[in-house]
């Protein structure tokens, strides 16, 4: 491949992109959405609302004692739950911030000077969550009921979400960081299926793609177009992280994930553009392709059925989200990280092979 020809095509695409309002729209929309998320879904609220589920065999004064310990910045809501199994499911899904299992005769044992046990169920949540607060004040609440210390034995159990669900990231990182990741994936997706095809289709309509295939080989055209899309991605995602004030723990991991995802998604965008003929077709079908790529975003924080997770596992953006979440957390939140590289690699090979085949036929 000739680097000079690749560079010439790449520079032409960059100049065209800077003058194309459609490309600028694909860049600005996710950036503004990420900025909105960073403020609208802030993790630190002035008044913290905490939902406490309670399974109690009989009426208890424990809830009143806990309420008395809460400061003005914490608003507690107690919800009666029928059984411990149901309570565990709701805490695991984060429908409830914390769960309490109060045994029969708890109040009487406290007054009699005994030390009854109370089970506290908390989700695997970031430090400082409402569940952590309730768990921390149980001892003081029971001591206030008995007028002495120690008055009860507190057993705490962490209800971890399923390892392969998007709840892991929401639980570990918080809503603000997760929505920034969703915006980053949306940005990569819009550049891939809207901005890159827009430039390529414009060349097809103006017949300049014919000139390109005359002076450059299909591999050189693909390299230039891929470099164009990857450059936009590597510039825009850091801008998104800056304006949302995001600070990932593993910066190198973020760079690797964004670079790998950009290469793969741009390949998908080029393959998508090869199936179209006009800009109107790009406008019509790009939304559907983008919706498919963003499908994982709609399951964040939801207890999706296993079949849904299995279907989504075939999408490259699922594994992009997981790689980015691992990098933001600075630890491996999801198992089988190697599978992310396998799935993304398979999509990349298939996409660029299709693009090469289409360009070869056009040249012929």
Wavefront OBJ file of the C-alpha trace (Angstrom):
o trace
v 0.000 0.000 0.000
v 1.158 3.528 -0.807
v 1.198 5.797 2.248
v 1.091 8.982 0.177
v -2.122 7.964 -1.565
v -3.663 6.910 1.744
v -2.645 10.214 3.324
v -4.075 12.229 0.430
v -7.460 10.484 0.644
v -7.440 10.834 4.446
v -6.754 14.586 4.323
v -9.475 15.091 1.732
v -11.998 13.267 3.939
v -11.034 15.349 6.975
v -11.509 18.591 5.040
v -14.880 17.415 3.748
v -15.951 16.403 7.252
v -15.156 19.824 8.714
v -17.423 21.422 6.097
v -20.222 18.857 6.436
v -22.933 19.838 8.939
v -24.133 16.230 9.103
v -20.786 15.085 10.460
v -20.771 17.927 12.980
v -24.273 16.885 14.083
v -23.086 13.328 14.625
v -20.313 14.705 16.820
v -22.260 17.295 18.791
v -25.397 15.328 19.689
v -23.693 12.642 21.848
v -21.385 15.277 23.364
v -24.343 17.388 24.471
v -26.183 14.285 25.654
v -23.180 13.239 27.739
v -22.974 16.722 29.233
v -26.658 16.538 30.113
v -26.224 13.118 31.738
v -23.279 14.325 33.823
v -25.476 16.935 35.486
v -28.941 15.357 35.366
v -27.811 12.052 36.859
v -25.328 13.302 39.403
v -24.518 10.655 41.998
v -24.380 13.074 44.917
v -27.797 14.501 45.689
v -28.618 17.106 48.343
v -31.297 14.832 49.852
v -30.621 11.113 49.653
v -33.709 8.941 49.299
v -33.343 5.431 50.703
v -35.879 2.612 50.273
v -35.662 0.041 53.061
v -37.395 -3.305 52.695
v -38.450 -5.022 55.926
v -39.393 -8.634 56.548
v -40.707 -8.911 60.122
v -42.723 -11.706 61.724
v -44.437 -9.132 63.942
v -44.578 -5.381 64.552
v -41.225 -3.888 65.552
v -39.936 -0.554 66.819
v -36.665 -0.996 64.929
v -37.837 1.052 61.928
v -38.752 3.969 64.202
v -35.363 3.755 65.910
v -33.563 3.806 62.546
v -35.670 6.763 61.407
v -34.644 8.676 64.540
v -30.977 8.226 63.610
v -31.380 9.634 60.084
v -30.165 13.207 59.486
v -32.139 15.735 57.448
v -30.117 14.859 54.352
v -31.412 11.251 54.352
v -35.057 10.447 53.651
v -36.021 6.877 54.564
v -38.985 4.956 53.157
v -39.830 1.575 54.711
v -41.507 -1.084 52.563
v -42.986 -4.282 54.020
v -41.974 -7.417 52.102
v -43.629 -10.803 52.588
v -40.642 -13.138 52.677
v -36.843 -13.138 52.685
v -36.585 -14.580 49.163
v -38.582 -11.703 47.727
v -36.528 -9.227 49.724
v -33.267 -10.658 48.381
v -34.497 -10.401 44.792
v -35.558 -6.773 45.199
v -32.273 -5.777 46.849
v -30.292 -7.596 44.178
v -32.222 -5.771 41.434
v -31.787 -2.530 43.395
v -35.525 -1.984 43.632
v -34.675 -1.544 47.323
v -31.525 0.106 48.690
v -31.296 -2.153 51.735
v -33.256 -4.989 53.334
v -33.852 -5.924 56.973
v -34.911 -9.352 58.215
v -36.196 -8.993 61.780
v -36.848 -12.284 63.643
v -39.907 -12.977 65.798
v -39.647 -11.647 69.346
v -36.890 -9.198 68.403
v -38.238 -6.246 70.426
v -38.947 -8.427 73.481
v -35.443 -9.938 73.373
v -33.895 -6.471 73.154
v -35.855 -5.283 76.202
v -34.967 -8.470 78.089
v -31.254 -7.808 77.636
v -30.660 -10.551 75.114
v -28.714 -10.006 71.879
v -30.984 -11.122 69.022
v -29.706 -11.188 65.453
v -30.939 -8.963 62.637
v -30.015 -9.672 59.010
v -29.096 -6.689 56.830
v -29.106 -7.183 53.034
v -27.247 -4.582 50.983
v -26.530 -4.466 47.231
v -22.997 -4.444 45.939
v -22.973 -0.656 45.707
v -20.397 2.111 45.773
v -19.300 3.408 49.163
v -21.643 5.974 50.654
v -24.892 4.488 49.341
v -28.118 4.620 51.324
v -27.841 0.945 52.143
v -24.460 1.538 53.749
v -25.967 4.252 55.933
v -28.800 2.072 57.215
v -26.416 -0.803 57.899
v -24.130 1.532 59.811
v -26.836 2.873 62.153
v -28.435 -0.486 63.028
v -26.250 -0.862 66.124
v -27.040 2.638 67.389
v -30.744 2.178 66.655
v -30.989 -1.056 68.650
v -28.948 0.438 71.496
v -31.445 3.314 71.630
v -34.286 0.791 71.894
v -32.597 -1.116 74.744
v -30.901 1.765 76.499
v -27.621 -0.115 76.623
v -24.860 -1.522 74.393
v -24.375 -3.985 72.806
v -28.028 -4.840 72.271
v -28.106 -6.959 69.086
v -25.924 -8.912 66.687
v -26.005 -7.474 63.162
v -25.345 -9.883 60.286
v -24.717 -8.115 56.952
v -24.923 -9.849 53.594
v -24.070 -8.316 50.226
v -26.442 -9.186 47.397
v -24.269 -9.150 44.270
v -25.876 -8.758 40.827
v -25.350 -11.350 38.117
v -21.804 -11.118 36.755
v -22.868 -10.941 33.126
v -25.492 -8.208 33.529
v -25.104 -4.470 32.992
v -26.174 -4.002 36.619
v -22.582 -4.722 37.610
v -21.367 -1.461 36.067
v -24.313 0.537 37.389
v -23.706 -0.819 40.873
v -19.953 -0.332 40.870
v -19.617 2.937 38.940
v -22.868 4.775 39.630
v -25.443 6.180 37.208
v -23.422 9.222 36.159
v -20.404 7.244 34.915
v -22.584 4.595 33.261
v -24.530 7.182 31.285
v -21.252 8.777 30.194
v -20.185 5.355 28.880
v -23.496 5.028 27.062
v -22.927 8.472 25.512
v -19.423 7.422 24.430
v -20.800 4.324 22.706
v -23.521 6.428 21.103
v -20.824 8.808 19.855
v -18.792 5.962 18.352
v -21.937 4.507 16.800
v -23.091 7.783 15.227
v -19.660 8.431 13.744
v -19.597 4.902 12.335
v -23.091 4.593 10.853
v -23.846 8.228 10.046
v -20.741 10.408 9.611
v -18.524 7.914 7.762
v -21.286 6.675 5.381
v -22.309 10.307 4.724
v -18.844 11.111 3.371
v -18.622 7.882 1.379
v -22.091 8.226 -0.181
v -21.373 11.832 -1.124
v -18.332 10.618 -3.052
v -20.458 7.955 -4.744
v -23.071 10.538 -5.764
v -20.390 12.868 -7.129
v -18.627 9.927 -8.848
v -15.357 10.813 -7.081
v -15.222 7.271 -5.690
v -14.552 6.150 -9.281
v -11.475 8.364 -9.383
v -10.275 6.999 -6.057
v -10.515 3.403 -7.194
v -8.576 4.311 -10.342
v -5.600 5.855 -8.522
v -5.664 3.692 -5.378
v -6.211 0.047 -4.577
v -9.240 -1.107 -2.514
v -6.949 -1.738 0.452
v -5.619 1.836 0.290
v -9.120 3.330 0.092
v -10.238 1.215 3.043
v -7.167 2.232 5.060
v -7.794 5.928 4.386
v -11.515 5.760 5.193
v -10.843 3.715 8.323
v -8.171 6.160 9.461
v -10.637 9.019 8.934
v -13.329 7.428 11.121
v -10.902 6.308 13.832
v -9.403 9.805 14.035
v -12.821 11.348 14.636
v -13.459 8.761 17.358
v -10.130 9.210 19.121
v -10.609 12.983 19.190
v -14.291 13.137 20.154
v -14.386 10.556 22.969
v -11.673 12.329 25.035
v -13.582 15.586 24.522
v -16.681 13.857 25.894
v -14.772 12.660 28.970
v -13.376 16.146 29.575
v -16.680 18.006 29.355
v -18.368 15.427 31.615
v -15.460 15.604 34.098
v -15.016 11.837 33.974
v -11.880 10.334 35.517
v -11.372 6.685 34.579
v -9.064 4.658 36.805
v -7.317 3.006 33.847
v -6.692 5.601 31.128
v -4.684 3.185 28.983
v -7.559 0.681 29.161
v -9.979 3.364 27.948
v -7.692 4.242 25.029
v -7.385 0.586 24.007
v -11.147 0.003 24.266
v -11.999 3.145 22.280
v -9.390 2.400 19.600
v -10.525 -1.211 19.170
v -14.214 -0.263 19.132
v -13.606 2.592 16.696
v -11.778 0.345 14.232
v -14.548 -2.261 14.367
v -17.505 0.150 14.246
v -15.989 2.195 11.419
v -15.609 -1.064 9.484
v -19.296 -1.777 10.103
v -20.119 1.757 8.949
v -18.145 1.331 5.736
v -19.834 -2.002 5.064
v -23.203 -0.382 5.760
v -22.413 2.459 3.328
v -21.478 -0.077 0.657
v -25.054 -1.371 0.680
v -26.555 2.084 0.030
v -26.751 4.360 -2.978
v -28.047 7.757 -1.811
v -27.845 10.051 1.184
v -31.575 9.634 1.706
v -31.013 5.910 2.248
v -28.326 6.742 4.819
v -30.777 8.987 6.681
v -33.460 6.292 6.541
v -31.477 3.239 7.602
v -28.734 4.659 9.827
v -31.204 5.170 12.682
v -32.181 1.500 12.621
v -28.562 0.317 12.586
v -27.683 2.756 15.359
v -30.641 1.552 17.423
v -29.387 -2.034 17.115
v -25.888 -1.003 18.185
v -27.252 0.938 21.163
v -29.544 -1.872 22.315
v -27.258 -2.679 25.291
v -27.821 0.837 26.629
v -31.513 0.114 27.141
v -30.728 -2.799 29.460
v -28.404 -0.872 31.805
v -29.738 -1.159 35.337
v -32.499 -3.563 34.300
v -32.839 -7.201 35.273
v -33.002 -8.362 31.659
v -34.021 -11.979 30.979
v -31.201 -14.402 30.231
v -32.332 -14.785 26.605
v -31.988 -11.010 26.086
v -28.443 -11.011 27.447
v -27.582 -13.966 25.200
v -28.859 -12.160 22.100
v -27.090 -8.909 22.992
v -23.842 -10.817 23.530
v -23.471 -10.998 19.738
v -23.297 -7.193 19.424
v -19.876 -5.493 19.438
v -21.140 -2.596 21.561
v -21.920 -4.951 24.469
v -18.261 -5.863 24.723
v -17.202 -2.265 24.161
v -19.333 -1.257 27.133
v -17.763 -3.980 29.274
v -14.207 -3.035 28.334
v -14.914 0.628 29.072
v -16.601 -0.235 32.378
v -13.584 -2.316 33.434
v -11.274 0.583 32.548
v -13.394 3.145 34.397
v -13.478 0.959 37.509
v -9.815 0.018 37.320
v -10.706 -3.631 37.861
v -12.329 -6.500 35.993
v -16.071 -6.214 36.575
v -17.051 -8.791 33.965
v -15.718 -12.316 33.407
v -14.242 -13.609 30.144
v -12.566 -10.403 29.019
v -10.807 -12.399 26.295
v -14.198 -13.015 24.704
v -14.555 -9.266 24.125
v -11.510 -9.276 21.865
v -12.759 -12.377 20.050
v -16.202 -10.907 19.323
v -14.863 -7.492 18.325
v -12.178 -9.103 16.176
v -14.732 -11.285 14.395
v -16.947 -8.268 13.636
v -13.951 -6.303 12.390
v -12.707 -9.042 10.065
v -16.183 -9.631 8.644
v -16.876 -5.916 8.127
v -13.606 -5.050 6.389
v -13.772 -8.195 4.276
v -17.201 -7.098 3.033
v -15.920 -3.568 2.316
v -12.931 -4.936 0.382
v -15.206 -7.212 -1.637
v -17.563 -4.349 -2.501
v -14.715 -2.040 -3.555
v -13.101 -4.802 -5.612
v -16.346 -5.326 -7.525
v -16.706 -1.559 -8.023
v -13.158 -1.345 -9.367
v -13.812 -4.272 -11.697
l 1 2 3 4 5 6 7 8 9 10 11 12 13 14 15 16 17 18 19 20 21 22 23 24 25 26 27 28 29 30 31 32 33 34 35 36 37 38 39 40 41 42 43 44 45 46 47 48 49 50 51 52 53 54 55 56 57 58 59 60 61 62 63 64 65 66 67 68 69 70 71 72 73 74 75 76 77 78 79 80 81 82 83 84 85 86 87 88 89 90 91 92 93 94 95 96 97 98 99 100 101 102 103 104 105 106 107 108 109 110 111 112 113 114 115 116 117 118 119 120 121 122 123 124 125 126 127 128 129 130 131 132 133 134 135 136 137 138 139 140 141 142 143 144 145 146 147 148 149 150 151 152 153 154 155 156 157 158 159 160 161 162 163 164 165 166 167 168 169 170 171 172 173 174 175 176 177 178 179 180 181 182 183 184 185 186 187 188 189 190 191 192 193 194 195 196 197 198 199 200 201 202 203 204 205 206 207 208 209 210 211 212 213 214 215 216 217 218 219 220 221 222 223 224 225 226 227 228 229 230 231 232 233 234 235 236 237 238 239 240 241 242 243 244 245 246 247 248 249 250 251 252 253 254 255 256 257 258 259 260 261 262 263 264 265 266 267 268 269 270 271 272 273 274 275 276 277 278 279 280 281 282 283 284 285 286 287 288 289 290 291 292 293 294 295 296 297 298 299 300 301 302 303 304 305 306 307 308 309 310 311 312 313 314 315 316 317 318 319 320 321 322 323 324 325 326 327 328 329 330 331 332 333 334 335 336 337 338 339 340 341 342 343 344 345 346 347 348 349 350 351 352 353 354 355 356 357 358 359 360 361 362 363 364
